[in-house]
Amino acid sequence: MNATSPFRRGAALGLALLLAPALRAADSITIVARVGSGIITSEDVTEAVAPVVDAMTPAELATPEGQKKVAEARSEVLDNMIDQKLVIMAAKEGPDGYADAAKDNKALHNPFLPDDSDIEAQMEKVFDQTRQRFSDEDAFEAALAKEHLSVPEYRDRLRKRVRDEMTFERMEKIKEQEFRPSLAVSAGEALDYYNAHKDEFFQGPEVELRHILFPSDELARARHFLAVLRSRPAKERKALFIDLARKYSADAPTKDQGGLLGWIQKGQSWPEIEKVAFAAPDDSLAGPVRTTAGWHLLYIEGHRPGRELPFDAVKTDVDNVVYQKKLHKRIKEWIAELKTKYYVQENGTAE
């Protein structure tokens, strides 16, 4: 499944947020929902919404629009958490007949649940990734201590979240396989969707680029290379640019191709580069342009205008979009069924 899967809206457990301040915006912890025998707290919601809050400036947060954005994020996160807990509950119950078989000791393993060894391996992987964000073990343990967590407590917390994540992902694959036969997309459905949503399949303007990347502290060197390139006759610049890129570019993936980035559609690259590249003429030099990666010298090879893509060229994409929409609808129906099967009480997203 791709990122548009309806399951994914509830699948992210925020492993990167495990070290987030526990009470960022909460003066007290309240229960905002009960799902089965489990609870969701205001702290859970606050931690999950932290990236949205952190991306906003204090001034933006203070505006009515900012507060509305945070409130909407909290509401969506709570809905996702409830859906996720329901899916995990269904997974733990197992397929039809599993519970009875388990009671009679005839069921060796619930096929809806991941193996403990797989959970442990993934937990260790995520633990190491988190640990590597810190300069050393002391810094890592100091960050945990600020959250009143020991390393063993953190590992236990991480293990639970990894278990939930893997259970959810396993269940999503099983349910999609179950629903797939009823979700087939006919040629007529795909064509009807395309005709009604042609703007979704419009290919925006494109520019073909090469670049030479320099580290952030090498602006003077980037300017020197640009001066060397501009000192050559126009007909020699592209060949020299390719040669310099192969020898000196800090961008390993494109270095051997002479800095070739290829055709870039508007909105698919760094805004700083696009602003310069789309405004420059064909067969021209531009830069240095700064991005988070460093300083870029650009060679603009050509431009292509935006165009409406014909149905035959995007049929696979259209089929996938229609399929995902059908799957989303079927999943919502299934989760609605789970809400009638298991106890759910929502109290809102109070902070």
C-alpha positions as a printed Julia matrix, in Angstrom:
351×3 Matrix{Float64}:
   0.0     0.0     0.0
   1.18    3.5    -0.59
   1.14    6.56    1.65
  -2.42    7.39    0.7
  -3.73    4.26    2.36
  -6.57    5.01    4.78
  -4.88    2.75    7.31
  -1.84    5.01    7.43
  -3.76    7.94    8.9
  -3.95    6.01   12.13
  -0.81    3.96   11.93
   1.85    6.46   12.89
   2.59    5.96   16.55
   5.1     8.79   16.76
   8.18    6.78   17.71
  10.24    9.91   17.16
   8.15   11.64   19.82
   9.1     9.32   22.64
  11.54   11.9    23.95
   9.12   14.8    23.56
   8.37   16.75   26.75
   5.61   14.84   28.44
   3.59   17.84   29.47
   4.32   20.41   26.74
   0.92   22.05   26.82
  -0.89   20.21   29.57
  -1.28   21.49   33.11
  -2.91   18.18   34.06
  -3.49   14.87   32.36
  -7.08   13.97   31.57
  -8.7    10.96   29.92
 -10.02   12.04   26.53
 -11.28    8.66   25.34
 -11.83    5.08   26.47
 -11.56    2.24   23.97
 -12.35   -1.17   25.4
 -10.39   -1.39   28.62
  -7.77    1.08   27.38
  -7.58    4.85   27.63
  -6.24    7.75   25.59
  -5.01   10.73   27.6
  -4.57   14.39   26.83
  -0.82   13.74   27.16
  -0.98   11.13   24.38
  -2.7    13.61   22.08
  -0.33   16.45   23.02
   2.75   14.36   22.22
   1.34   13.29   18.86
   0.45   16.87   17.91
   3.86   18.2    18.99
   5.29   18.36   15.43
   2.39   20.59   14.34
   2.91   22.91   17.3
   6.7    22.97   16.91
   6.38   23.96   13.24
   4.45   27.11   14.2
   5.91   30.35   15.52
   4.74   31.71   18.9
   3.0    34.55   17.04
   1.17   32.09   14.79
   0.14   29.96   17.75
  -1.4    33.0    19.42
  -3.72   33.77   16.5
  -7.26   32.38   16.16
  -6.17   30.63   12.98
  -3.22   29.03   14.79
  -5.41   27.85   17.63
  -7.9    26.43   15.12
  -5.11   24.56   13.34
  -3.94   22.98   16.6
  -7.5    22.12   17.64
  -8.15   20.44   14.29
  -4.89   18.5    14.57
  -5.82   17.33   18.07
  -9.25   16.2    16.88
  -7.79   14.29   13.93
  -5.11   12.69   16.1
  -7.7    11.52   18.62
  -9.82    9.98   15.85
  -6.74    8.2    14.52
  -5.78    6.91   17.97
  -9.26    5.53   18.54
  -9.25    3.83   15.14
  -5.84    2.37   15.85
  -6.83    0.95   19.21
  -9.92   -0.63   17.66
  -7.85   -2.27   14.92
  -5.34   -3.6    17.45
  -8.18   -4.97   19.6
  -9.58   -6.78   16.57
  -6.13   -8.16   15.79
  -5.68   -9.48   19.32
  -9.02  -11.27   19.06
  -7.72  -13.15   16.04
  -9.56  -14.59   13.04
 -12.92  -16.29   13.3
 -12.66  -19.38   15.46
  -9.29  -18.47   16.95
 -10.58  -17.66   20.43
 -12.37  -21.01   20.74
  -9.36  -22.86   19.39
  -7.11  -21.07   21.87
  -9.37  -22.1    24.75
  -9.06  -25.72   23.62
  -5.28  -25.34   23.19
  -5.65  -25.98   19.47
  -4.33  -22.59   18.33
  -0.56  -22.23   18.39
  -0.3   -18.61   17.23
  -2.62  -15.74   16.41
  -1.83  -15.0    12.72
  -2.92  -11.37   13.18
  -0.09  -10.67   15.65
   3.63  -10.22   14.9
   6.2   -12.59   16.36
   7.96  -11.5    19.54
  11.35  -11.96   17.89
  10.36   -9.58   15.07
   9.12   -7.02   17.6
  12.37   -7.23   19.55
  14.49   -6.83   16.42
  12.52   -3.75   15.32
  12.62   -2.3    18.82
  16.42   -2.62   18.9
  16.65   -0.95   15.49
  14.53    2.03   16.56
  16.34    2.22   19.91
  19.71    2.45   18.14
  18.39    5.1    15.72
  17.15    7.2    18.64
  20.35    6.72   20.6
  22.47    7.85   17.63
  20.8    11.27   17.67
  22.82   12.05   20.79
  26.54   12.71   21.04
  27.15    9.95   23.57
  25.48    7.67   26.1
  25.58   10.31   28.85
  23.7    12.82   26.68
  21.12   10.17   25.8
  20.53    9.18   29.42
  20.38   12.86   30.44
  17.6    13.46   27.88
  15.7    10.47   29.26
  16.2    11.67   32.83
  14.54   14.98   31.96
  11.48   12.94   31.04
  11.81   10.91   34.26
  12.7     7.78   32.31
  15.46    5.24   32.82
  16.9     3.36   29.87
  15.0     0.14   30.77
  11.76    2.12   31.14
  12.33    3.76   27.78
  12.99    0.4    26.17
   9.76   -0.99   27.63
   7.82    2.01   26.37
   9.43    1.7    22.96
   8.74   -2.02   22.81
   5.02   -1.44   23.44
   4.79    1.17   20.74
   6.69   -0.98   18.26
   4.39   -3.9    19.09
   1.33   -1.73   18.42
   2.8    -0.39   15.19
   3.68   -3.82   13.87
   0.3    -5.25   14.91
  -1.47   -2.44   13.12
   0.62   -2.86    9.96
   0.08   -6.6     9.94
  -3.67   -6.15   10.35
  -3.81   -3.59    7.55
  -2.23   -6.01    5.1
  -4.57   -8.82    6.12
  -7.71   -6.69    5.8
  -6.67   -5.24    2.45
  -6.17   -8.75    1.09
  -9.61   -9.66    2.4
 -11.28   -6.62    0.83
  -9.33   -6.55   -2.44
 -11.63   -8.82   -4.53
 -14.53   -6.41   -3.94
 -12.45   -3.32   -4.76
 -11.55   -4.01   -8.38
 -11.53   -0.85  -10.5
 -13.29   -1.13  -13.87
 -12.14    0.76  -16.95
 -15.34    2.78  -16.82
 -14.79    3.82  -13.19
 -11.24    4.91  -13.93
 -12.25    6.92  -17.01
 -15.14    8.58  -15.2
 -12.82    9.62  -12.37
 -10.22   10.94  -14.8
 -12.8    13.03  -16.68
 -14.09   14.52  -13.43
 -10.64   15.21  -11.93
  -8.34   16.11  -14.82
  -6.68   18.77  -12.7
  -5.22   16.0   -10.51
  -3.38   14.59  -13.52
  -2.02   17.85  -14.9
   1.74   17.84  -15.27
   3.11   21.18  -14.16
   5.94   23.12  -15.84
   9.32   21.36  -15.79
  12.94   22.4   -15.92
  15.91   20.17  -16.74
  18.82   20.81  -14.4
  22.36   19.94  -13.52
  23.99   21.11  -10.31
  27.28   21.19   -8.47
  26.83   21.06   -4.7
  29.23   22.72   -2.27
  29.12   22.46    1.54
  27.5    25.35    3.39
  30.88   26.84    4.38
  32.2    26.95    0.78
  30.37   29.94   -0.71
  33.63   31.52   -1.86
  34.59   28.32   -3.68
  31.19   28.11   -5.35
  31.54   31.71   -6.57
  35.01   30.95   -7.9
  33.74   28.0    -9.93
  30.89   30.14  -11.3
  33.39   32.79  -12.39
  35.5    30.15  -14.13
  32.46   28.81  -15.97
  31.33   32.26  -17.08
  34.8    33.08  -18.35
  34.5    30.34  -20.98
  32.66   30.69  -24.31
  28.98   29.75  -24.0
  29.37   26.67  -26.19
  32.01   25.22  -23.82
  30.23   25.83  -20.53
  28.05   22.72  -20.39
  30.96   20.33  -20.97
  33.06   22.11  -18.36
  30.15   22.13  -15.9
  29.76   18.35  -16.3
  33.48   17.83  -15.78
  33.55   20.01  -12.65
  30.49   18.28  -11.22
  32.11   14.87  -11.65
  35.26   16.02   -9.93
  34.03   18.34   -7.18
  30.29   18.04   -6.45
  29.42   17.01   -2.89
  26.22   15.33   -4.11
  27.23   11.68   -4.43
  24.04   10.42   -6.2
  24.41   12.85   -9.13
  28.16   13.38   -9.17
  29.01   10.61  -11.64
  26.23   11.81  -13.98
  27.8    15.24  -14.21
  25.38   16.7   -11.67
  22.29   15.69  -13.65
  19.07   16.18  -11.7
  16.93   15.58  -14.77
  13.49   17.02  -15.42
  12.03   18.55  -12.26
   8.37   19.43  -12.07
   7.47   22.64  -10.29
   6.91   21.93   -6.62
   9.14   18.85   -6.47
  12.46   20.39   -5.47
  13.84   23.04   -3.15
  11.82   26.27   -3.51
  15.06   28.26   -3.56
  16.33   26.32   -6.57
  13.01   26.36   -8.4
  12.65   30.13   -8.03
  15.97   30.65   -9.82
  15.82   27.77  -12.29
  12.35   28.41  -13.71
  13.19   32.07  -14.25
  16.48   31.37  -16.06
  16.72   30.84  -19.84
  17.75   27.57  -21.51
  21.46   26.72  -21.57
  22.32   29.17  -18.82
  24.2    29.22  -15.51
  22.73   30.33  -12.18
  23.71   30.46   -8.55
  25.13   30.03   -6.07
  21.77   29.1    -4.54
  21.62   28.12   -0.88
  19.47   25.27    0.44
  19.66   23.11    3.53
  22.07   20.86    1.6
  24.58   23.63    0.87
  25.38   25.9    -2.09
  24.3    24.91   -5.6
  25.62   26.02   -8.95
  22.99   25.36  -11.59
  23.09   24.63  -15.3
  19.62   25.06  -16.8
  19.36   22.77  -19.82
  15.77   23.43  -20.86
  12.13   24.05  -19.98
   8.83   22.3   -20.71
   5.42   23.95  -20.21
   2.71   22.36  -18.12
   0.32   20.05  -19.92
  -2.76   17.92  -19.4
  -1.74   14.26  -19.42
  -3.93   11.94  -21.54
  -5.84    9.14  -19.83
  -3.67    6.39  -21.35
  -0.56    8.0   -19.85
  -1.95    8.08  -16.32
  -4.32    5.1   -16.29
  -2.22    3.24  -13.69
  -2.26    6.29  -11.4
  -6.0     6.75  -11.89
  -6.64    3.08  -11.11
  -4.63    3.43   -7.91
  -6.45    6.6    -6.82
  -9.87    5.03   -7.37
  -8.75    1.82   -5.65
  -7.48    3.75   -2.62
 -10.74    5.67   -2.37
 -12.71    2.42   -2.47
 -10.41    0.91    0.13
 -10.73    4.0     2.33
 -14.52    3.72    2.22
 -14.43    0.01    3.0
 -12.03    0.54    5.91
 -14.25    3.27    7.36
 -17.18    0.89    7.18
 -15.17   -1.83    8.91
 -13.99    0.49   11.68
 -17.58    1.69   12.14
 -18.48   -1.97   12.7
 -15.69   -2.25   15.3
 -17.11    0.79   17.12
 -20.36   -1.1    17.58
 -18.51   -4.21   18.73
 -16.15   -2.62   21.25
 -16.8     0.02   23.89
 -15.82    3.55   22.83
 -16.36    6.74   24.84
 -14.99   10.09   23.71
 -14.57   13.01   26.08
 -13.02   15.49   23.65
  -9.41   16.64   23.24
  -9.07   18.9    26.28
  -5.48   19.89   26.98
